Amino acid sequence: MSIAAIPPPTRCLNGSTMHAAAIAATPRSRADARAAIVRTSSVRAIIAPAVVALYLLATPHQPHRPLMFGVIAVMIAVASATWGPAARIARSRARVAVQSAGVFVSLTGGATLSLLDGGIRSPLGALVPISVAFYAIMMPPRAFVIVTVLAALEYWAVALLGEPAPAGYAVVYTLCLGGVSTLCLRHAAALAALRRRLAEVTRVDPLTRSLNRRGFDERLEHAVELARGGEPVTLILTDLDRFKQINDTWGHQAGDDVLAATARTMRGALRDTDVVGRLGGDEFGALLTGTGPQEAPAIVERLRAALESGAPASLGYASCPAEATTVEELRRLADARAYADKTARTGRAPTETHVRRARELGAAPAAARVSGTERRRRSIADMGLLCACNTAVGMVYAVGFGQHQPHRLHMAVLCAVGFAYGVWFVRAAGRMSRSPRARLLMALHGILMLTMTAAMPILNGGVESATGLGMLAPMPLIALGAHLRMALPLLVLNGAGYLVVAATFGAPGGWYAVLHLLGFASVAAACAIQGRDSARRRRRLTELSHTDALTGVLNRRGFEHCAARLLHPGQAVGLTLFDLDGFKTLNDTTGHAAGDELLRWVATTLTAHAPPGSVVGRLGGDEFVALIPAADPRAHAERMRAALGPRAATSVGTAALGSDGADFPALYAHADAELYAEKATRRPAAPVTVPARVADPDPSRRCGSSRLPRPAA
């Protein structure tokens, strides 16, 4: 794989634009998500009775048609009443009551229509079970359990009051759709948990396990909004004294240990309700809700004392709304006070004792990790569980209710084989998810499962028999868990097979097969929409988790992920480190806003002048890194250093894949040692602070772009 093969993360070269985009692209607010659920439920509650109305119009001479039209009118009216004010309902305290009423009307209306049409074996007999499968992907687990109990009571009421159904029909429908709905609920819940963990990753600094700049800024903006309403908040900015000396003397690993220890010390010195974040480099922030300017000085001194033994620091604070009313004003005042604190006293130089104490505190807790194959493994396992569930229900039918069926033994053997196969498939899900042929294996499994489910109604008398449901049951889970390009052919094959069996075996009414297929197809469509939306949000969260919020280039997590994928023996790849000389002095004398502006300019400049196929990242603070498609990256590194020359003196270290190391840690260690050897031989100059206008480079040259040419092997 070449460096150019990496999927492109978002590349915003202006830091403020990146931050705004990040906030805008985060998952929808809870109110928006609830409104979307209300609208989706309304659409489904309108479509189902509308389709039933077409069936009634096509069969006007059957009994109870006028009464059934009245039921349909009530269902559509209730569903339509919740569509328009969906956003208002989502924010209302009566939201749960309104949604519960809508669910009750939908289920009761479906049960009434099934009963008036002849019972559970009529063309409308599956309205209630199909509704349960739909609610499984739209509701939280506890609400779904309540709805399932109500649906089961109504379905069995129709089974007892309506026309008699074949032996085992109601039992098979209840068990089969109960299993499918549970699997859909389980899969949807797993996707939601995956999104939550990814959202955490995008907002947490992997080194210190405190909030990163993106997460802290979001919390700060929210806190300032609340402060304008009367709840005060205090921002504390913490800047470690002479932190650069730790990196220069004991190496970056010692610096990382001190940063992790600083975050843990701050969390320990503050309340559980307070928020700690690493804003970049050796700068930390803390948000103290409910704290005004009267209480803040004492808390600052307590925090200073806690940090003194491990990492001496300068601190500044500002309170909202007493001293500032906007995020910018709050930052500016806290930053000015931190600088005044630094200049008013002599910052203590860190010693080996400080480093040792930091290491004694231990590393930060492991960062949350999300496997790239987790969703695929879940989908494969759920397909196996569905196969086992379907065949287990078939075995219950064959043993308990199939005494008079001529092919009872064949059905039992088929179900036993299918159950064993499904269990094996679940156990092999982890191994299959890591296989490059995972999609092919899932497609073959889908075809095999459809073949087994088609054999059951063929042996049992057609799709109108109790086992005919097994052909349709896989559709929602296929749509929810499989990629659309694979799911669509399987769903089409499933539907076509169902219609062929309906037309060839047994003697079902045409409306029975059509309405059952349409019902499950509608649930599958809803599952497909849910799955695509989940995948889109997951991809966006993954991009954010790999992107530095300030500069728009890859962050440490994203760069290490890319390096792990791209560094393979035999490739002509070099790693280059860039460390800005005197950057700490710039921050201390002109403020962090000037330092942030310079970091954004450096990221833009490195990206613009890196050779095609390069990947640029910011590891933290003023340390940047680049993977360059060249066996010897020194010449490219010098050109990139020269591009930075007008504004920043830079120390550089390089390492070549193969001769200097076989993986990222080894290459980084070699380049880091070379960088500090160079730094020790010359006197660094402070970065220039005059802004320089640099045009946004051609998008085709931005690091990580899939359109970049492949480097020579």
ROMARDREN-828993 format. One record per residue (C-alpha): residue number from 1; x, y negated, z. Coordinates in nm, 2 decimals, padded with zeros to 4 digits. Each point is the difference from the previous one (the first is absolute). Layout:
N
  lose       u       v       w
   NUM       X       Y       Z
...
***
This chain:
713
  lose       u       v       w
     1   00.00   00.00   00.00
     2   00.13  -00.34  -00.08
     3  -00.02  -00.31   00.21
     4  -00.25  -00.14  -00.24
     5  -00.24   00.28   00.06
     6  -00.11  -00.13   00.33
     7  -00.37  -00.11   00.01
     8   00.00  -00.38   00.03
     9  -00.10  -00.16   00.33
    10  -00.15  -00.34   00.00
    11   00.26  -00.26  -00.08
    12  -00.09  -00.35   00.13
    13   00.31  -00.21  -00.02
    14  -00.14  -00.28   00.20
    15  -00.02   00.10   00.37
    16  -00.31  -00.20   00.08
    17  -00.18   00.14  -00.30
    18   00.10   00.35   00.10
    19  -00.15  -00.05   00.35
    20  -00.32  -00.14  -00.13
    21  -00.03   00.29  -00.24
    22   00.07   00.25   00.27
    23  -00.27  -00.14   00.22
    24  -00.25  -00.01  -00.29
    25   00.08   00.35  -00.11
    26  -00.03   00.17   00.34
    27  -00.29   00.23   00.04
    28  -00.34  -00.17   00.01
    29  -00.12  -00.13   00.33
    30  -00.23   00.21   00.21
    31  -00.30  -00.21  -00.09
    32   00.07   00.02  -00.37
    33   00.04   00.38   00.02
    34  -00.33   00.03   00.20
    35  -00.18  -00.22  -00.26
    36   00.13   00.22  -00.28
    37  -00.13   00.31   00.18
    38  -00.34  -00.16   00.05
    39  -00.02  -00.08  -00.38
    40   00.12   00.34  -00.10
    41  -00.26   00.17   00.22
    42  -00.27  -00.23  -00.14
    43   00.10   00.09  -00.36
    44  -00.01   00.37   00.08
    45  -00.33  -00.04   00.18
    46  -00.15  -00.17  -00.31
    47   00.15   00.23  -00.26
    48  -00.13   00.32   00.16
    49  -00.37  -00.09   00.01
    50   00.03  -00.16  -00.35
    51   00.11   00.33  -00.14
    52  -00.28   00.18   00.18
    53  -00.24  -00.25  -00.15
    54   00.11   00.11  -00.35
    55  -00.06   00.36   00.10
    56  -00.35  -00.09   00.12
    57  -00.08  -00.19  -00.32
    58   00.11   00.31  -00.20
    59  -00.22   00.23   00.21
    60  -00.32  -00.21   00.05
    61  -00.24   00.30   00.04
    62   00.17   00.15   00.31
    63  -00.17  -00.06   00.33
    64   00.06  -00.30   00.24
    65   00.15  -00.23  -00.27
    66  -00.17  -00.32   00.11
    67   00.10   00.06   00.36
    68   00.36   00.07  -00.10
    69   00.01  -00.32  -00.20
    70  -00.10  -00.19   00.31
    71   00.28   00.16   00.20
    72   00.25  -00.09  -00.28
    73  -00.12  -00.37   00.01
    74   00.06  -00.02   00.38
    75   00.35   00.15  -00.04
    76   00.10  -00.24  -00.27
    77  -00.15  -00.30   00.18
    78   00.20   00.08   00.32
    79   00.32   00.06  -00.19
    80  -00.04  -00.32  -00.20
    81  -00.06  -00.20   00.31
    82   00.35   00.08   00.13
    83   00.19  -00.07  -00.33
    84  -00.02  -00.38  -00.01
    85   00.08  -00.08   00.36
    86   00.27   00.28   00.03
    87   00.27  -00.25   00.11
    88  -00.23  -00.15   00.26
    89  -00.10   00.35   00.13
    90   00.36   00.10   00.02
    91   00.07  -00.29   00.24
    92  -00.32   00.03   00.20
    93  -00.04   00.17   00.34
    94  -00.30   00.18  -00.15
    95   00.22   00.16  -00.27
    96  -00.02   00.35   00.16
    97  -00.37  -00.02   00.05
    98  -00.06  -00.12  -00.36
    99   00.22   00.27  -00.15
   100  -00.16   00.27   00.22
   101  -00.34  -00.11  -00.11
   102   00.11   00.02  -00.36
   103   00.15   00.35   00.05
   104  -00.32   00.12   00.17
   105  -00.22  -00.13  -00.28
   106   00.22   00.17  -00.26
   107   00.02   00.34   00.17
   108  -00.37   00.00   00.10
   109  -00.10  -00.11  -00.35
   110   00.21   00.27  -00.16
   111  -00.15   00.26   00.23
   112  -00.35  -00.12  -00.07
   113   00.06   00.02  -00.38
   114   00.14   00.35   00.04
   115  -00.30   00.11   00.20
   116  -00.25  -00.15  -00.24
   117   00.17   00.16  -00.30
   118  -00.02   00.35   00.15
   119   00.27   00.05   00.25
   120   00.38   00.06   00.01
   121   00.00   00.21  -00.32
   122  -00.17  -00.27  -00.21
   123   00.20  -00.22  -00.23
   124   00.01  -00.26   00.28
   125   00.08   00.25   00.27
   126   00.37  -00.11   00.03
   127  -00.07  -00.38   00.05
   128   00.08   00.02   00.38
   129   00.31   00.22  -00.02
   130   00.15  -00.21  -00.29
   131  -00.06  -00.32   00.21
   132   00.20   00.16   00.28
   133   00.30   00.06  -00.23
   134  -00.02  -00.36  -00.11
   135  -00.01  -00.13   00.36
   136   00.31   00.21   00.09
   137   00.23  -00.24  -00.20
   138  -00.18  -00.32   00.12
   139  -00.04   00.05   00.37
   140   00.23   00.03   00.30
   141  -00.01   00.34   00.16
   142  -00.22  -00.06   00.30
   143  -00.27  -00.17  -00.21
   144   00.02   00.28  -00.25
   145  -00.06   00.26   00.26
   146  -00.33  -00.18   00.10
   147  -00.10  -00.03  -00.36
   148   00.08   00.37  -00.06
   149  -00.22   00.11   00.29
   150  -00.29  -00.21  -00.13
   151   00.05   00.13  -00.35
   152   00.01   00.37   00.12
   153  -00.32  -00.05   00.19
   154  -00.18  -00.15  -00.30
   155   00.14   00.26  -00.24
   156  -00.12   00.29   00.21
   157  -00.34  -00.17   00.06
   158  -00.04   00.00  -00.38
   159   00.12   00.36  -00.02
   160  -00.26   00.11   00.26
   161  -00.29  -00.22  -00.13
   162   00.05   00.03  -00.37
   163  -00.04   00.30  -00.24
   164   00.20   00.31   00.10
   165   00.36   00.02  -00.13
   166   00.20   00.32  -00.06
   167   00.16   00.16   00.31
   168   00.32  -00.18   00.11
   169  -00.06  -00.30  -00.23
   170  -00.03  -00.26   00.27
   171   00.29   00.15   00.20
   172   00.23   00.00  -00.30
   173  -00.08  -00.36  -00.08
   174   00.05  -00.11   00.36
   175   00.33   00.18   00.04
   176   00.14  -00.08  -00.34
   177  -00.08  -00.37   00.00
   178   00.09  -00.03   00.36
   179   00.34   00.14  -00.08
   180   00.05  -00.22  -00.31
   181  -00.11  -00.31   00.20
   182   00.23   00.08   00.28
   183   00.29   00.03  -00.24
   184  -00.09  -00.33  -00.17
   185  -00.02  -00.17   00.34
   186   00.33   00.15   00.10
   187   00.17  -00.10  -00.32
   188  -00.14  -00.36   00.01
   189   00.11  -00.03   00.36
   190   00.35   00.12  -00.08
   191   00.02  -00.26  -00.28
   192  -00.11  -00.27   00.24
   193   00.26   00.11   00.25
   194   00.27   00.00  -00.27
   195  -00.10  -00.36  -00.10
   196   00.02  -00.11   00.37
   197   00.35   00.14   00.03
   198   00.11  -00.16  -00.32
   199  -00.15  -00.33   00.12
   200   00.21   00.04   00.31
   201   00.31   00.07  -00.20
   202  -00.05  -00.33  -00.20
   203  -00.01  -00.20   00.32
   204   00.26   00.17   00.22
   205   00.38  -00.05  -00.01
   206   00.15   00.35  -00.03
   207   00.31  -00.09   00.20
   208  -00.16  -00.16   00.31
   209  -00.36   00.14  -00.02
   210  -00.13  -00.35   00.06
   211  -00.20  -00.19  -00.25
   212   00.18  -00.11  -00.31
   213  -00.03  -00.35  -00.14
   214  -00.31   00.09  -00.20
   215  -00.18   00.15   00.30
   216   00.11  -00.27   00.23
   217  -00.11  -00.28  -00.23
   218  -00.35   00.16  -00.04
   219  -00.04   00.02   00.38
   220   00.13  -00.36   00.04
   221  -00.25  -00.14  -00.25
   222  -00.28   00.19   00.17
   223   00.11  -00.12   00.34
   224   00.01  -00.37  -00.11
   225  -00.35   00.03  -00.14
   226  -00.12   00.13   00.34
   227   00.20  -00.27   00.18
   228  -00.20  -00.27  -00.19
   229  -00.31   00.15   00.15
   230   00.13  -00.04   00.35
   231   00.23   00.30   00.08
   232   00.36  -00.13   00.03
   233   00.29   00.18  -00.14
   234   00.38  -00.05   00.04
   235   00.26   00.09  -00.26
   236   00.35   00.08   00.13
   237   00.29   00.01  -00.24
   238   00.31   00.19   00.10
   239   00.34  -00.03  -00.17
   240   00.29   00.22   00.12
   241   00.32  -00.18   00.08
   242   00.30   00.08  -00.22
   243  -00.16   00.32  -00.13
   244   00.22  -00.02  -00.31
   245   00.29   00.07   00.23
   246  -00.14   00.34   00.09
   247  -00.03   00.11  -00.37
   248   00.35  -00.14  -00.07
   249   00.16   00.17   00.30
   250  -00.18   00.33   00.06
   251  -00.18   00.05  -00.34
   252  -00.36   00.00  -00.11
   253  -00.10   00.30   00.20
   254   00.09  -00.18   00.32
   255  -00.20  -00.30  -00.13
   256  -00.30   00.23  -00.07
   257   00.02   00.14   00.35
   258   00.00  -00.35   00.15
   259  -00.30  -00.10  -00.21
   260  -00.20   00.31   00.10
   261   00.09  -00.06   00.36
   262  -00.11  -00.37  -00.02
   263  -00.34   00.10  -00.13
   264  -00.05   00.25   00.28
   265   00.12  -00.25   00.26
   266  -00.24  -00.26  -00.12
   267  -00.29   00.24   00.00
   268   00.09   00.11   00.35
   269   00.02  -00.36   00.13
   270  -00.34  -00.11  -00.14
   271  -00.36   00.12   00.05
   272  -00.15   00.29  -00.19
   273  -00.23  -00.25  -00.18
   274   00.29  -00.21  -00.13
   275   00.14   00.06  -00.34
   276   00.37   00.03  -00.09
   277   00.14  -00.02  -00.36
   278   00.33   00.00  -00.18
   279  -00.01  -00.29  -00.24
   280   00.33   00.07  -00.17
   281   00.36   00.06   00.09
   282   00.05  -00.08   00.37
   283  -00.31  -00.22   00.03
   284  -00.30   00.14   00.20
   285  -00.34  -00.15   00.08
   286  -00.26   00.06   00.27
   287  -00.36  -00.10   00.02
   288  -00.15  -00.06   00.34
   289  -00.38  -00.02  -00.02
   290  -00.18  -00.19   00.27
   291   00.32  -00.19   00.09
   292   00.03  -00.38  -00.01
   293   00.29  -00.24   00.04
   294  -00.02   00.01   00.38
   295   00.07   00.37   00.03
   296   00.24   00.03  -00.30
   297   00.32  -00.14   00.16
   298   00.00   00.26   00.28
   299  -00.06   00.28  -00.25
   300   00.28  -00.12  -00.22
   301   00.25   00.00   00.29
   302  -00.11   00.35   00.11
   303   00.05   00.12  -00.36
   304   00.34  -00.17  -00.01
   305   00.11   00.17   00.32
   306  -00.11   00.34  -00.13
   307   00.20  -00.05  -00.32
   308   00.31  -00.13   00.17
   309   00.15   00.34   00.09
   310  -00.05   00.15  -00.35
   311  -00.01  -00.28  -00.26
   312   00.03  -00.36   00.11
   313  -00.24  -00.22  -00.20
   314  -00.13  -00.35  -00.06
   315  -00.37  -00.04   00.04
   316  -00.26  -00.26  -00.10
   317  -00.37  -00.01   00.04
   318  -00.31  -00.19  -00.11
   319  -00.37   00.02   00.10
   320  -00.31  -00.03  -00.20
   321  -00.22  -00.20   00.01
   322   00.16  -00.22   00.26
   323   00.33  -00.07  -00.19
   324  -00.08   00.11  -00.35
   325  -00.31   00.08  -00.20
   326   00.14   00.18  -00.31
   327   00.23   00.30  -00.05
   328   00.26  -00.23  -00.17
   329   00.00  -00.25   00.29
   330   00.02   00.28   00.26
   331   00.30   00.15  -00.18
   332   00.18  -00.33  -00.05
   333  -00.03  -00.10   00.37
   334   00.10   00.34   00.13
   335   00.30   00.01  -00.24
   336   00.11  -00.35   00.10
   337  -00.01   00.09   00.37
   338   00.20   00.32  -00.07
   339   00.26  -00.20  -00.17
   340   00.01  -00.26   00.28
   341   00.04   00.29   00.24
   342   00.29   00.13  -00.20
   343   00.18  -00.33  -00.02
   344  -00.07  -00.10   00.37
   345   00.20   00.29   00.13
   346   00.30   00.21  -00.11
   347  -00.14   00.33  -00.14
   348   00.17   00.29   00.16
   349   00.21   00.21  -00.23
   350  -00.12   00.36  -00.01
   351   00.24   00.26   00.15
   352   00.05   00.37  -00.02
   353  -00.20   00.02   00.32
   354  -00.31  -00.14  -00.18
   355   00.04   00.25  -00.28
   356   00.04   00.29   00.25
   357  -00.31  -00.11   00.19
   358  -00.20  -00.02  -00.32
   359   00.10   00.35  -00.09
   360  -00.10   00.12   00.35
   361  -00.35  -00.12  -00.06
   362  -00.02   00.25  -00.29
   363  -00.12  -00.04  -00.35
   364  -00.35  -00.13  -00.08
   365  -00.27   00.26  -00.04
   366  -00.01   00.17  -00.34
   367  -00.18  -00.20  -00.26
   368  -00.33   00.14  -00.13
   369   00.07   00.20  -00.31
   370  -00.24   00.09  -00.28
   371   00.10   00.28  -00.23
   372  -00.04  -00.06  -00.37
   373  -00.16   00.34  -00.04
   374  -00.24  -00.02   00.30
   375  -00.31  -00.08  -00.20
   376   00.08   00.27  -00.26
   377   00.05   00.25   00.28
   378  -00.33  -00.09   00.15
   379  -00.18   00.03  -00.33
   380   00.15   00.34  -00.07
   381  -00.08   00.13   00.35
   382  -00.36  -00.13  -00.02
   383  -00.05   00.18  -00.34
   384   00.11   00.32   00.17
   385  -00.23  -00.06   00.29
   386  -00.29  -00.06  -00.23
   387   00.07   00.33  -00.18
   388   00.01   00.18   00.34
   389  -00.32  -00.18   00.12
   390  -00.20   00.08  -00.32
   391   00.10   00.36   00.00
   392  -00.07   00.04   00.38
   393  -00.35  -00.13  -00.06
   394  -00.04   00.24  -00.29
   395   00.11   00.28   00.23
   396  -00.26  -00.10   00.25
   397  -00.27   00.01  -00.27
   398   00.12   00.33  -00.14
   399   00.01   00.17   00.34
   400  -00.30  -00.16   00.17
   401  -00.25  -00.07  -00.28
   402   00.11   00.20  -00.31
   403  -00.14   00.35   00.10
   404  -00.22   00.01  -00.31
   405   00.26  -00.14  -00.24
   406   00.13   00.26  -00.25
   407   00.35  -00.17  -00.01
   408   00.03  -00.05   00.38
   409   00.33   00.20   00.02
   410   00.16  -00.18  -00.29
   411  -00.09  -00.34   00.16
   412   00.14   00.11   00.33
   413   00.33   00.11  -00.16
   414   00.02  -00.32  -00.20
   415  -00.05  -00.21   00.31
   416   00.26   00.19   00.20
   417   00.26  -00.05  -00.27
   418  -00.10  -00.37  -00.03
   419   00.03  -00.05   00.37
   420   00.34   00.16   00.02
   421   00.12  -00.21  -00.30
   422  -00.14  -00.32   00.16
   423   00.19   00.06   00.33
   424   00.32   00.07  -00.19
   425  -00.04  -00.31  -00.20
   426  -00.04  -00.21   00.32
   427   00.32   00.15   00.14
   428   00.19  -00.07  -00.32
   429  -00.12  -00.36  -00.02
   430   00.32  -00.15   00.14
   431   00.23   00.19  -00.24
   432  -00.23  -00.07  -00.30
   433  -00.02  -00.38   00.08
   434   00.38  -00.02  -00.04
   435   00.01   00.19  -00.33
   436   00.03  -00.20  -00.33
   437  -00.28   00.22  -00.13
   438  -00.24  -00.09   00.27
   439  -00.26  -00.15  -00.23
   440   00.01   00.31  -00.23
   441  -00.04   00.23   00.30
   442  -00.30  -00.20   00.12
   443  -00.16   00.01  -00.34
   444   00.05   00.38  -00.02
   445  -00.14   00.03   00.35
   446  -00.31  -00.21  -00.11
   447  -00.06   00.22  -00.30
   448   00.03   00.32   00.20
   449  -00.23  -00.13   00.28
   450  -00.26  -00.11  -00.26
   451   00.02   00.35  -00.15
   452  -00.06   00.17   00.33
   453  -00.29  -00.24   00.09
   454  -00.16   00.07  -00.34
   455   00.02   00.38   00.05
   456  -00.22  -00.02   00.31
   457  -00.32  -00.14  -00.16
   458   00.06   00.22  -00.30
   459  -00.01   00.31   00.22
   460  -00.29  -00.14   00.21
   461  -00.24  -00.11  -00.27
   462   00.09  -00.35  -00.11
   463   00.05  -00.35   00.13
   464  -00.34   00.00   00.17
   465   00.11   00.27   00.24
   466   00.15  -00.08   00.34
   467   00.35   00.04  -00.13
   468  -00.05  -00.24  -00.29
   469   00.10  -00.29   00.22
   470   00.36   00.13   00.02
   471   00.06  -00.12  -00.36
   472  -00.08  -00.36   00.09
   473   00.14  -00.02   00.35
   474   00.37  -00.06  -00.11
   475  -00.09  -00.31  -00.21
   476   00.02  -00.26   00.28
   477   00.33   00.12   00.14
   478   00.16   00.03  -00.34
   479  -00.10  -00.36  -00.08
   480   00.12  -00.12   00.34
   481   00.34   00.17   00.02
   482   00.12   00.05  -00.36
   483   00.15  -00.25  -00.24
   484  -00.26  -00.13  -00.24
   485   00.18   00.14  -00.30
   486  -00.02   00.35   00.15
   487  -00.33  -00.04   00.18
   488  -00.20  -00.11  -00.31
   489   00.07   00.31  -00.21
   490  -00.07   00.23   00.30
   491  -00.33  -00.18   00.07
   492  -00.11   00.02  -00.37
   493   00.09   00.36  -00.01
   494  -00.19   00.06   00.33
   495  -00.31  -00.17  -00.13
   496   00.01   00.17  -00.34
   497   00.05   00.34   00.17
   498  -00.30  -00.07   00.23
   499  -00.22  -00.08  -00.30
   500   00.11   00.31  -00.19
   501  -00.07   00.23   00.29
   502  -00.34  -00.18   00.05
   503  -00.09   00.06  -00.36
   504   00.13   00.36  -00.02
   505  -00.08   00.17   00.33
   506  -00.32  -00.01   00.19
   507  -00.30  -00.21  -00.09
   508   00.03  -00.33   00.18
   509  -00.20  -00.31  -00.10
   510   00.20  -00.25  -00.20
   511  -00.07  -00.27   00.25
   512   00.14   00.21   00.28
   513   00.34   00.03  -00.17
   514   00.01  -00.36  -00.12
   515  -00.09  -00.17   00.32
   516   00.23   00.22   00.21
   517   00.29  -00.08  -00.24
   518  -00.08  -00.37   00.00
   519  -00.02  -00.01   00.38
   520   00.34   00.15   00.04
   521   00.15  -00.20  -00.29
   522  -00.12  -00.32   00.17
   523   00.18   00.10   00.33
   524   00.31   00.10  -00.20
   525  -00.01  -00.35  -00.17
   526  -00.01  -00.17   00.34
   527   00.28   00.22   00.12
   528   00.21  -00.09  -00.31
   529  -00.05  -00.37   00.07
   530   00.09   00.05   00.36
   531   00.31   00.20  -00.10
   532   00.12  -00.26  -00.25
   533  -00.06  -00.29   00.23
   534   00.20   00.18   00.27
   535   00.28   00.08  -00.24
   536   00.02  -00.37  -00.12
   537   00.02  -00.13   00.36
   538   00.26   00.26   00.09
   539   00.22  -00.10  -00.29
   540  -00.03  -00.36   00.09
   541   00.09   00.07   00.36
   542   00.30   00.21  -00.11
   543   00.12  -00.29  -00.21
   544  -00.04  -00.24   00.30
   545   00.18   00.24   00.23
   546   00.30   00.00  -00.24
   547   00.02  -00.38  -00.06
   548   00.17  -00.27   00.20
   549  -00.27  -00.26   00.08
   550   00.23  -00.29   00.00
   551   00.20   00.06  -00.32
   552  -00.21   00.24  -00.21
   553   00.28   00.25  -00.06
   554   00.01   00.35   00.15
   555   00.03   00.01   00.38
   556   00.22   00.25   00.19
   557  -00.27   00.27  -00.01
   558  -00.07  -00.05  -00.37
   559   00.37   00.00  -00.10
   560   00.08   00.31   00.20
   561  -00.29   00.17  -00.16
   562   00.12  -00.10  -00.35
   563   00.36   00.10   00.08
   564  -00.11   00.35   00.12
   565  -00.19   00.05  -00.33
   566   00.26  -00.14  -00.23
   567   00.35   00.10   00.13
   568   00.08   00.33  -00.16
   569   00.34   00.15  -00.08
   570   00.13  -00.08  -00.34
   571  -00.17  -00.34  -00.03
   572   00.20  -00.31  -00.07
   573  -00.13  -00.21   00.29
   574   00.16  -00.24   00.24
   575  -00.12  -00.17   00.32
   576   00.09  -00.36   00.08
   577  -00.05  -00.19   00.33
   578  -00.03  -00.37   00.03
   579   00.04  -00.18   00.33
   580  -00.04  -00.38   00.02
   581   00.28  -00.18   00.17
   582  -00.09  -00.24   00.27
   583  -00.38   00.06  -00.03
   584  -00.04  -00.01   00.37
   585   00.14  -00.35   00.01
   586  -00.25  -00.11  -00.26
   587  -00.29   00.13   00.21
   588   00.14  -00.15   00.32
   589   00.06  -00.35  -00.15
   590  -00.28  -00.05  -00.25
   591  -00.27   00.23   00.13
   592  -00.15   00.33  -00.12
   593  -00.21  -00.16  -00.28
   594   00.32  -00.09  -00.18
   595   00.14   00.35   00.06
   596  -00.32   00.16  -00.14
   597   00.02  -00.22  -00.31
   598   00.36   00.10  -00.06
   599  -00.08   00.37   00.04
   600  -00.28  -00.03  -00.26
   601   00.24  -00.17  -00.23
   602   00.27   00.27   00.05
   603  -00.26   00.28  -00.08
   604  -00.11  -00.18  -00.31
   605   00.36  -00.06  -00.12
   606   00.12   00.36   00.07
   607  -00.31   00.13  -00.18
   608   00.06  -00.23  -00.30
   609   00.37   00.08  -00.04
   610   00.00   00.37   00.08
   611   00.06   00.22  -00.31
   612  -00.30   00.17  -00.15
   613  -00.11   00.31   00.19
   614   00.11  -00.13   00.34
   615  -00.19   00.01   00.32
   616   00.03  -00.29   00.24
   617  -00.10   00.01   00.37
   618   00.04  -00.19   00.33
   619   00.10   00.22   00.28
   620  -00.06  -00.26   00.26
   621   00.12  -00.35   00.11
   622   00.25  -00.13  -00.26
   623   00.10   00.34  -00.13
   624  -00.10   00.09  -00.36
   625   00.08   00.32  -00.19
   626  -00.02   00.11  -00.36
   627   00.02   00.33  -00.18
   628   00.18  -00.07  -00.33
   629   00.00   00.24  -00.30
   630   00.38   00.01  -00.04
   631   00.27   00.24   00.11
   632   00.21  -00.30   00.13
   633  -00.23  -00.28   00.13
   634   00.28  -00.25   00.08
   635  -00.02  -00.20  -00.31
   636  -00.38  -00.04   00.02
   637   00.03  -00.08   00.37
   638   00.24  -00.28  -00.07
   639  -00.23  -00.15  -00.26
   640  -00.29   00.01   00.25
   641   00.22  -00.16   00.26
   642   00.10  -00.27  -00.24
   643  -00.37  -00.07  -00.06
   644  -00.05  -00.05   00.37
   645   00.31  -00.23   00.02
   646  -00.18  -00.34  -00.05
   647  -00.19   00.05   00.33
   648   00.14   00.29   00.20
   649   00.34   00.14   00.07
   650  -00.04   00.38   00.01
   651   00.20   00.30   00.11
   652  -00.04   00.30  -00.22
   653   00.06   00.38   00.04
   654  -00.04   00.26  -00.26
   655  -00.02   00.38  -00.02
   656  -00.02   00.24  -00.29
   657  -00.21   00.32   00.00
   658   00.22   00.30   00.01
   659   00.34  -00.14   00.09
   660  -00.12  -00.20   00.30
   661  -00.30   00.21   00.11
   662  -00.28   00.22  -00.11
   663  -00.30  -00.17   00.17
   664  -00.12  -00.33   00.12
   665   00.14   00.02   00.36
   666   00.35   00.09  -00.13
   667   00.00  -00.27  -00.27
   668  -00.13  -00.26   00.25
   669   00.27   00.08   00.25
   670   00.28  -00.03  -00.26
   671  -00.14  -00.32  -00.14
   672  -00.05  -00.14   00.35
   673   00.36   00.07   00.10
   674   00.13  -00.16  -00.33
   675  -00.22  -00.31   00.06
   676   00.13  -00.06   00.35
   677   00.36   00.06  -00.10
   678  -00.05  -00.27  -00.26
   679  -00.18  -00.23   00.25
   680   00.30   00.04   00.25
   681   00.25  -00.12  -00.26
   682  -00.16  -00.34  -00.08
   683  -00.17  -00.29   00.18
   684  -00.37   00.00  -00.08
   685  -00.17  -00.32  -00.11
   686  -00.35  -00.10   00.10
   687  -00.27   00.03  -00.26
   688  -00.10  -00.31  -00.19
   689  -00.34  -00.13   00.10
   690  -00.09  -00.21  -00.31
   691  -00.29   00.18  -00.18
   692   00.08   00.12  -00.35
   693  -00.27   00.06  -00.25
   694   00.03   00.34  -00.15
   695  -00.24   00.12  -00.27
   696  -00.20   00.32   00.06
   697   00.19   00.26  -00.19
   698  -00.15   00.20  -00.28
   699  -00.24   00.26   00.15
   700   00.16   00.27  -00.20
   701   00.33  -00.06   00.20
   702  -00.16   00.01   00.34
   703   00.14   00.28   00.22
   704  -00.20   00.31   00.00
   705  -00.20  -00.07  -00.31
   706  -00.09   00.31  -00.20
   707   00.06  -00.20  -00.32
   708   00.37  -00.04   00.07
   709   00.23   00.20  -00.23
   710   00.15   00.32   00.14
   711   00.36  -00.03   00.11
   712   00.26   00.22  -00.17
   713   00.05   00.34   00.17
***
